[in-house]
């Protein structure tokens, strides 16, 4: 069996279509999961920023700006947290960030890393403390992007496994499909070559291939029966015609030897023709009876 034939099998094409459909659904699921995870993690970071800003404002209301600065300095010990208190002139009063221009409540901030390391992306929030001071609180989004990367890797492995399984499954089904088709084709070719006793093997699995094989075998049995009946009828006709033709020839030879005139010739020919018509009618009735008998369905 040529390997390229398997790729043309209908089962392999169906397996490929199912794989493409699964990959499409997987892509849609991946997009949904990423959207949900990104929204959830973003909201978590913003909620943490809001909680820190509320803590700083509570300190400001309690004991003034110095307490707010103290709260910021205590909060800076949390990993991945960046804060800064600044005034309107751009002076940094406290924090671990340079001056941040607050153009919106929530925004992302690129923080260049020292030593050529990857730039940090902060998701931050600004809030006013007094008329001349404001606070910025940001969270590192590296964990959020790492989670997205892990999800993408997981889905990539799932997609790769699906493609491999679909290809292997398609090859297996295609090989089995082509083996069944070859068995039917080879049997039909042997029957065409004259081996009328050939039949398609049945595996007793009660599947569609067994049903097809049984139907073709029954058809071949019926054709074989009809051919046997035809041969029998042909043999009977040949046998029935052999004797009257011999007798006709004998009569004609006798008439040629014994007849002396036109009257004797005419009488001999008329007698021979009458005998031939009677014999032909008898042979026709017998052939019709045999044909009718051959067309009757056999009892199974």
Secondary structure, 3 states (H helix, E strand, C coil): CCHHHHHCCHHHHHHHHHHHHHHHHHHHHHHHHHHHHHHHHHHHHHHHHHHHHHHHHHHHHHHCHHHHHHHHHHHCCCCCEEEEEEECCCCEEEECCCCCCCCCCEEEEEECCHHHCCCEEEEEEEEECCCCEEEEEEEECHHHHHHHHHHHHHHHHHHHHHHHHHHHHHHHHHHHHHHHHHHHHHHHHHHHCCCCCCCCCCCCCCCHHHHHHHHHHHHHHHHHHHHHHHHHHHHHHHHHHHHHHHHHHHHHHHHHHHCCCHHHHHHHHHHHHHHHHHHHHHHHHHHHHHHHHHHCCCCC
